[in-house]
Amino acid sequence: MSSHRYKVYVTRLIPEKGLGLLRGRVELDVHQGELPPTHDALIRHARDKDGLLSLLTDKIDAGLMANCPNLRVISNYAVGFDNIDVEAATKRGIVVTNTPGVLTETVADFAWALLMASARRVVEADRFTRAGRWKTWGPTLLCGTDVFGKTLGIIGAGRIGSSVARRAAGFNMHVLYTDVAKKEELEKEIGARFVGLEELLAESDFVSLHVSLADKTHHLIGERELKKMKPTAVLINTSRGPVVDQEALYHALKSKVIGGAALDVFEEEPIRASNRLLKLDTVVVAPHISSASIETREKMAVMAAQGLLDALSGNEPKFIVNPEVWQSRKG
């Protein structure tokens, strides 16, 4: 890195391993609050910065970029980047980086935690026991559904979806998947079968979502799709909240169109305590923590910090969302 001290704004306290990489190498401004900065505060702090290390909770739009003429790189502390107007960044020659790969197995683990918790009514049983309602062992007390030998449907068989599918082998499950392309390696490895979305919904006992958020995936699962699922099926979402029409999901659960749902993401985050989904015993919820293992969050911090430093110092970052910007710089 040149002797020039670049100015960097970090929108939240990330693990120290990432901040430690930045300290002493850039002029660092770190947001200290537990809640994300407001959009106005974000613009105010980023106005004179060369680099921005952002979270999914930060809306990095064209308006912000227009107010930050020095901005050279936006490093997103996440795999997804739907919080960033990448097209606007590209037009302005701003490199956008992310942190893929590192959280694959961690998110896959959590998808399975949600699946198992929903299938065996773990959260409901925990509440039941803590409330002192457990009086005796009973043949029908909190009966859930078996996982072993059932059918798992994977919507989006990328890194995370494929890792979720591989774990199904230990449960002797039949795996169906749908994606934009066939995954021959996955088929050979675990016998997964490529099917259309409608067939997957109709045949699966558990449906797990692993797609990025885009126009074509917004409300990918709505009233029509939910009605095609088995009345005992469980929907698991660790991708993005708007992939599921939450209102349609509520009605499907309330009227027993499907058996249950396990959600780590929501259309509006944080979900309001008054949301009707939270009143249903057939829903397991978590506060967007699929990647929240200590090891993974530290690795993400290091990757985000390193991507930012590389872009500022003229070294090609390992993970670039808009590589055409980097190519134009080299040209």
NORCOR-V312665 format. One line per field, one symbol per residue. ss: DSSP state (H for helix, E for strand, C for the rest). phi: phi as a letter, one per 40 degrees, with the letter a starting at -180 (. if undefined). A space follows every 50 residues. Layout:
ss=???
phi=???
//
This chain:
ss=CCCCCCEEEECCCCCHHHHHHHECCEEEEECCCCCCCCHHHHHHHHCCCC EEEECCCCCECHHHHHCCCCCCEEEECCCCCCCECHHHHHHCCCEEECCC CCCHHHHHHHHHHHHHHHHCCHHHHHHHHHCCCCCCCCCCCCCCCCCCCC EEEEECCCHHHHHHHHHHHHHCCEEEEECCCCCHHHHHHHCCEECCHHHH HHHCCEEEECCCCCCCCCCCECHHHHHCCCCCCEEEECCCHHHECHHHHH HHHHCCCCCEEEECCCCCCCCCCCCHHHHCCCEEECCCCCCCCHHHHHHH HHHHHHHHHHHHHCCCCCCECCHHHHHHHHC
phi=.ccccccbbbcaccddcccccccgbbcbbbcccccccccccdccccdbcc bbbbbccccbbccccccbcccbabbccaccaccbccccccccgccbbabc gcbdccccdcdcccdccccbfccccccdcccgccbacacbcfcbbcbdgc bbbbbgbcdcdcccccccccbfccbbabacacbccccccbgcbcbcdccc ccbccbbbcabccadcbcfdbbdccccccccbcbbbbbcbdccbcccccd cccccgcbcaabbbbacbbcccccdcdcccccbbbacfbdccbdcccccc cccccccccccccgccccbbcbdcccccccc
//
